[in-house]
């Protein structure tokens, strides 16, 4: 019998001060059985950082041909491809041919090793690569509840997250920006 995903219900008050984007998001997020809370919350943060019309979560880990998040145009083309983790160069090369905007959000303790090994290959690709600070992602994961309200304020390269259980700041570093 296959393990089922764990379902989280999130109500997010989003304020992106850099883009003057303000929204209230109601999300049902499925945590894949093999996914950590840290990875799931990085998906949520990546969604908020890129929030726009038609942006949706995909099947993610359940379908290796899809990114974690994407935006599709009305005619079905992929306008934005967002991967979370440390994807292969070949995967991002493929994504670059399918989508006009490709973004990767790396987040864990092995992120530096992955980037140092692969950065020269990624420089040839039309993809933006960001790295979340691992300690702050871990702090965010400690605030997670199955049903929760969050206030997320994005400014510069940081997201300030407040919940009923506490608050934290999650910052990121732009390793490569190509738009």
N, C-alpha and C positions, 0 to 999 in steps of 0.2 A: 504494500500500500504506500503510495507516494505521500510525502509530507505536504501539508497545505501551508500557504503563506499566512503570516500574521497580519491582521488588518489594523491600521491606525487611522484615526479620524482627526484631521487637523483643521483648525480655523486660524487663518493667518491674516493679521493686519500688516500689510506690506507697505513700506515707505522707502522708495529708492530715490534718495536725494540727488544723486548724480544724473539720473535720467528724468527727474520730475515725474516719476511713475508711482501712483498710489492706488492700491487695490485691496479688496478683501477677498481672500481665496479660501474656498472650502475644498479640502482635498481628502480623498480616501486613498491611502498609500498602502500597497501590499508589500510586505517585507518577505522576499524570497527565503525559503528555509535555509539556504546557504549564505544569506546576506547578513552582515553585522548591522547593529544599530548605527554605528558610525557611517557606514556606506549609505544606508537608507537616508540618514539626515544630510549627507553631502548631496544626495540626489535632490532633496527638498531645497537645500540652499542654492544649488545650481539652477533649479527651476525658478526660484525667486529672483536671482541675479539676472536671469534672462527673460523674466516674465513678459509676455506679449500675447496677442491674439493667436489662437491656433496652436499654442505650445501645449504639449501633452506628454505624460509619461507613456512609455511603450511597455511591451512585455519584458523588456530588459534582460535579466539573466535567463529568462525562460526562452528567449529567442536570440541566438547569437548573431543573426543578420540585422538586428535592429539596435539602435543606440539606446541609452537609458531614457533620453528625452529627445523629442523632435518637434519641429513646427513644419506643417505641410501647407502648401498653398491650396487654393480652392480647386486647382486642376490636378492635385495629387502629388505634385513635386515636393521634394524635401528642401525647405529653405534654411533650416537649422538642424544640425546634428550635434548632440551633446553626449559625450561619454564620460563616465565616472570611473576612476581607477587608473591603471597603467596599461592602456591598450597597446597592441603591437603597431609598429610603423605601417605594416601592410593594411591593417584595419582602418587606420586614419587616412591612408592613401586612397583606399576605396571610398571612404566617407567624403573625402575632398572632391571626388569625381561625381558624387551623388548630390551634395548639398553646397549651396553658396557660402554658408557659414558653418565652420566646424570648430567646436570647443571641447577641450578635455580638462577635467577637474581631477587632479591627482590629490591624494589626501593622507596616505598612511606612512608608517615608519620607513618603508622601503622606497618611498617616492624619490628621495635624493639619488639613490643608487640607480633606479630606473632612468631618471632624467640624465644623469651623467653618462650612462651607457648609450642612450639613444638620441641625445639632443642634436647631434650633427645630421642624423637621418631626418629628424622632424623639421629641421630648418629649411629643408627643400620643399616641404609641404605647406599648403595654404590652410594652416590650422593654428588656432590660439590655444596655448597651454597654460594652465593656472595650477598653482599648488597651494592647497589649504594647509595651515599649520596644524600638525597632527595633535598636539596637546589641546588646542582649542576645539577640535572636532571631538575629542574624547570628552571634554567638559560638556559639550552640547549633548552628546549621547546620554549623559547622566541625567539630563533633564526630561528625557522622553517618557511620555505616558501614552497609553492606548488611545485615549481621547484627550486632546489638549488644545488650548488656545495659545497662540504665539504672537508676539509683536516682533517684527523683523524690520530693522532700519538699516539700510545700506548707504554707506558713505565712503568714498574713496575705495580702498581695498579692504574694507571691513564690513561685517554684518553684526549688528548688535541685536541679540536675541533675548527676549524676556518671556518667561513663562510663569505659571503659578508656583513652580518648584524652584525658581531662581533665574539667574540671567548669566550670560557670558558673551564674549566678543570672539567672533571667528574671523580671522584675517587670512588673506591669501596674497600670493606673490605671482605676478605675471612673468612666466618663464619665457613666453614667446607670444607676441601679439601680431596677428595678421588678419586683417579684415578687408 
